[in-house]
Amino acid sequence: MVENFKSLKFKFYPFLDNALNEIIDNLSKDLDDLELFFNEHYHETRHRLFYILSFFFVVTSFTLYNVKTLVKILESPVADIQFFQLSPGEYFVSTIVMSLYTGVLFATPLIIIQTIFFFRPALTKNEKNIILFILTGCIVLFFLGLFFSYFLLVPAALNFFLIYGSDVVEPLWSFTQYFSFVSTLFVSAGLVFQVPIIQIMLSVSRIIDPVEMLSCWRPMILLCTILGAILTPSADPITQLLLSSALFLLYFLGSITSINIINKNL
């Protein structure tokens, strides 16, 4: 299409020929530059997408191959419980979903990194440092949330349910429902641990004053309690209390960190 456009010439009146043809030549050069720009970025995007999909496929395949190890890790907080499957393919489908979740979990940082590298030439040094800080903080805090959920939230919630009905019911749990419960706690804790990053971004952008955030700690207690109840997949008070307390502590630490960052930049 560009070649056809460049071959277009006007021959109306002598005094218009040169002007119109000059416009056509300039437009054809711009189209060539635009076509080169899209070709370069198309190939770069395709390569980065190939890396992401390849990494996702490798992690998912590796997890599926070693899925029994992952299942034992997830079942370790309640080692005395006998799990069962309600249908012949329930456990198989659960392991597939578990492997896909694991692939997405570990591929997400790579997606963010590849996206940053794609826009890196257009960023200033200060913007690169800020994005690197935010990216590192998000990844570290998310995995800290996973550890917090696995070592504290999940055992507390499951022990509460075991003790509550131990005298009258026999605990036989569906593996699919157990995996759904645990994965919801993992995601909730991972998102809760992103609160300090959000506070820092709002403070650096001058949208909210971190001193005001810190002074609003009383209403935040109520808000954290409500959010803890919403994000908790169960109705037990122990899990809600732990998640709400963690959310409020993270809010407090995020406010203090934001104040220190703002003071250093003044």
C-alpha positions as CSV (number, residue, x, y, z in Angstrom):
1,M,0.0,0.0,0.0
2,V,2.9,2.3,0.8
3,E,4.4,1.7,-2.7
4,N,1.1,2.5,-4.4
5,F,0.9,5.6,-2.4
6,K,4.4,6.7,-3.3
7,S,3.7,6.2,-7.0
8,L,0.7,8.6,-6.9
9,K,1.5,11.8,-8.7
10,F,-0.7,14.8,-9.6
11,K,-0.8,16.4,-13.0
12,F,-3.5,19.0,-12.9
13,Y,-2.1,22.4,-13.3
14,P,1.6,23.3,-13.6
15,F,1.5,25.6,-10.6
16,L,0.0,22.8,-8.4
17,D,2.2,19.9,-9.6
18,N,5.3,20.7,-7.5
19,A,3.4,21.5,-4.3
20,L,1.2,18.5,-4.4
21,N,4.0,16.1,-5.4
22,E,6.1,17.5,-2.5
23,I,3.3,16.8,-0.1
24,I,3.0,13.2,-1.4
25,D,6.8,12.7,-1.1
26,N,6.7,13.9,2.5
27,L,3.8,11.7,3.4
28,S,5.4,8.7,1.8
29,K,8.5,9.2,3.9
30,D,6.4,9.5,7.0
31,L,4.6,6.3,6.0
32,D,7.9,4.5,5.5
33,D,9.1,5.6,9.0
34,L,5.8,4.5,10.5
35,E,5.9,1.2,8.8
36,L,9.5,0.6,10.0
37,F,8.4,1.6,13.5
38,F,5.6,-0.9,13.6
39,N,7.7,-3.7,12.0
40,E,10.4,-3.2,14.6
41,H,8.0,-3.2,17.6
42,Y,5.9,-6.0,16.1
43,H,9.0,-8.3,16.0
44,E,10.1,-7.2,19.5
45,T,6.6,-7.8,20.9
46,R,6.4,-11.2,19.3
47,H,9.8,-12.2,20.8
48,R,8.9,-11.0,24.3
49,L,5.5,-12.7,24.1
50,F,7.3,-15.9,23.0
51,Y,9.6,-15.7,26.0
52,I,6.6,-15.3,28.3
53,L,4.6,-18.1,26.9
54,S,7.6,-20.4,26.8
55,F,8.3,-19.7,30.5
56,F,4.6,-20.2,31.4
57,F,4.6,-23.5,29.5
58,V,7.8,-24.7,31.2
59,V,6.6,-23.8,34.7
60,T,3.1,-25.3,34.1
61,S,4.6,-28.5,32.7
62,F,7.1,-28.8,35.5
63,T,4.4,-28.2,38.1
64,L,2.1,-30.8,36.5
65,Y,4.9,-33.3,36.4
66,N,5.7,-32.8,40.1
67,V,2.1,-32.0,41.2
68,K,2.1,-34.7,43.9
69,T,4.9,-32.8,45.7
70,L,2.8,-29.6,45.5
71,V,-0.3,-31.4,46.7
72,K,1.6,-32.7,49.8
73,I,2.9,-29.2,50.5
74,L,-0.7,-27.8,50.4
75,E,-2.0,-30.6,52.5
76,S,0.7,-30.4,55.2
77,P,-1.1,-27.8,57.4
78,V,-3.7,-30.5,58.0
79,A,-1.8,-33.7,57.8
80,D,-4.4,-35.7,59.7
81,I,-7.2,-35.0,57.3
82,Q,-8.4,-37.5,54.8
83,F,-9.1,-35.9,51.4
84,F,-11.4,-37.4,48.8
85,Q,-12.8,-36.7,45.4
86,L,-16.5,-36.6,44.6
87,S,-16.1,-37.6,41.0
88,P,-13.6,-39.7,39.0
89,G,-11.9,-36.6,37.3
90,E,-12.1,-34.2,40.2
91,Y,-8.5,-34.6,41.4
92,F,-7.2,-34.6,37.8
93,V,-9.0,-31.3,37.0
94,S,-7.8,-29.8,40.2
95,T,-4.1,-30.6,39.4
96,I,-4.5,-29.1,36.0
97,V,-5.9,-25.9,37.5
98,M,-3.2,-25.9,40.2
99,S,-0.5,-26.1,37.6
100,L,-2.0,-23.3,35.5
101,Y,-2.3,-21.1,38.6
102,T,1.4,-21.8,39.4
103,G,2.4,-20.9,35.8
104,V,0.5,-17.7,36.0
105,L,1.9,-16.9,39.4
106,F,5.5,-17.2,38.3
107,A,5.0,-15.8,34.8
108,T,3.4,-12.5,36.1
109,P,6.7,-11.0,37.3
110,L,8.2,-11.9,33.9
111,I,5.3,-10.2,32.1
112,I,5.8,-7.0,34.1
113,I,9.6,-7.1,33.5
114,Q,9.1,-7.6,29.7
115,T,6.6,-4.8,29.6
116,I,9.1,-2.5,31.4
117,F,11.9,-3.5,29.0
118,F,9.6,-2.7,26.1
119,F,9.0,0.9,27.2
120,R,12.5,1.3,28.7
121,P,13.9,3.4,25.9
122,A,11.2,6.1,26.4
123,L,11.8,6.3,30.2
124,T,14.0,8.7,32.1
125,K,16.6,7.4,34.6
126,N,14.4,8.6,37.5
127,E,11.3,6.8,36.1
128,K,13.3,3.6,35.6
129,N,14.4,3.7,39.3
130,I,10.9,4.3,40.5
131,I,9.5,1.5,38.4
132,L,12.2,-0.8,39.5
133,F,11.5,0.0,43.2
134,I,7.8,-0.5,42.7
135,L,8.2,-3.8,40.8
136,T,10.7,-5.2,43.3
137,G,8.4,-4.2,46.2
138,C,5.3,-5.7,44.6
139,I,7.0,-9.1,44.0
140,V,8.6,-9.3,47.4
141,L,5.4,-8.2,49.3
142,F,3.3,-10.6,47.2
143,F,5.4,-13.6,48.1
144,L,5.6,-12.4,51.7
145,G,1.8,-12.5,51.6
146,L,1.9,-16.1,50.3
147,F,4.2,-17.1,53.2
148,F,2.0,-15.3,55.7
149,S,-1.1,-17.1,54.4
150,Y,0.6,-20.5,54.3
151,F,2.2,-20.5,57.7
152,L,-0.3,-18.5,59.6
153,L,-3.7,-17.9,58.0
154,V,-4.3,-21.4,56.6
155,P,-3.3,-23.3,59.8
156,A,-5.3,-20.9,62.0
157,A,-8.5,-21.3,59.9
158,L,-8.2,-25.0,59.4
159,N,-7.5,-25.7,63.1
160,F,-10.5,-23.6,64.1
161,F,-12.8,-25.7,61.9
162,L,-11.3,-28.9,63.1
163,I,-11.6,-28.1,66.8
164,Y,-15.1,-26.5,66.4
165,G,-16.7,-29.7,65.1
166,S,-14.4,-32.4,66.3
167,D,-16.9,-33.9,68.8
168,V,-19.8,-34.3,66.4
169,V,-18.5,-34.7,62.8
170,E,-15.8,-36.7,61.1
171,P,-13.6,-34.3,59.0
172,L,-13.5,-35.6,55.4
173,W,-12.8,-32.8,53.0
174,S,-13.1,-32.5,49.2
175,F,-9.7,-31.8,47.7
176,T,-11.2,-29.4,45.2
177,Q,-13.0,-27.3,47.8
178,Y,-9.9,-27.4,50.0
179,F,-7.7,-26.1,47.1
180,S,-10.2,-23.4,46.3
181,F,-10.2,-22.3,50.0
182,V,-6.4,-22.2,50.2
183,S,-5.9,-20.5,46.9
184,T,-8.4,-17.8,47.9
185,L,-6.5,-17.2,51.1
186,F,-3.2,-17.0,49.1
187,V,-4.6,-14.4,46.7
188,S,-6.2,-12.4,49.4
189,A,-3.0,-12.2,51.5
190,G,-1.0,-11.4,48.4
191,L,-3.3,-8.5,47.5
192,V,-3.4,-7.2,51.1
193,F,0.4,-7.1,51.2
194,Q,0.3,-4.6,48.2
195,V,-1.2,-1.9,50.4
196,P,2.2,-0.2,51.2
197,I,3.1,0.0,47.5
198,I,-0.2,1.7,46.7
199,Q,0.3,4.1,49.6
200,I,3.8,5.0,48.4
201,M,2.6,5.5,44.8
202,L,-0.2,7.8,46.0
203,S,2.2,9.8,48.2
204,V,4.9,10.2,45.5
205,S,2.2,11.3,43.0
206,R,1.1,13.9,45.6
207,I,-2.5,12.6,45.5
208,I,-2.7,11.9,49.2
209,D,-0.5,13.3,52.0
210,P,1.1,10.4,54.0
211,V,0.7,12.4,57.2
212,E,-3.0,12.5,56.6
213,M,-3.0,8.8,55.9
214,L,-1.3,8.2,59.3
215,S,-3.7,10.5,61.1
216,C,-6.7,8.5,59.8
217,W,-5.7,5.4,61.7
218,R,-9.0,5.2,63.7
219,P,-11.4,4.9,60.8
220,M,-8.9,2.5,59.1
221,I,-9.3,0.0,62.0
222,L,-13.0,-0.3,61.0
223,L,-12.2,-0.4,57.3
224,C,-9.5,-3.0,57.7
225,T,-12.0,-5.1,59.8
226,I,-14.6,-4.9,57.0
227,L,-12.0,-5.7,54.3
228,G,-10.7,-8.6,56.3
229,A,-14.2,-10.1,56.5
230,I,-14.8,-9.6,52.8
231,L,-11.5,-11.1,51.7
232,T,-11.6,-14.1,54.0
233,P,-13.3,-17.1,52.3
234,S,-14.5,-18.5,55.6
235,A,-16.6,-17.1,58.4
236,D,-14.3,-18.0,61.2
237,P,-13.3,-15.0,63.4
238,I,-9.6,-16.1,63.8
239,T,-8.8,-15.8,60.1
240,Q,-10.7,-12.5,59.8
241,L,-8.8,-11.1,62.8
242,L,-5.4,-12.2,61.5
243,L,-6.0,-10.8,58.0
244,S,-7.5,-7.5,59.4
245,S,-4.6,-7.1,61.8
246,A,-2.1,-7.7,59.0
247,L,-3.9,-5.2,56.8
248,F,-3.8,-2.5,59.5
249,L,-0.1,-3.1,60.3
250,L,0.7,-2.9,56.6
251,Y,-1.2,0.3,56.3
252,F,0.7,1.8,59.3
253,L,4.1,0.7,57.9
254,G,3.1,2.0,54.4
255,S,2.3,5.4,55.9
256,I,5.6,5.6,57.8
257,T,7.6,4.6,54.8
258,S,5.7,7.1,52.6
259,I,6.5,9.9,55.1
260,N,10.2,9.0,55.1
261,I,10.4,8.9,51.3
262,I,8.6,12.3,51.0
263,N,10.9,13.9,53.6
264,K,14.1,12.6,51.8
265,N,12.9,14.1,48.5
266,L,12.2,17.5,50.0
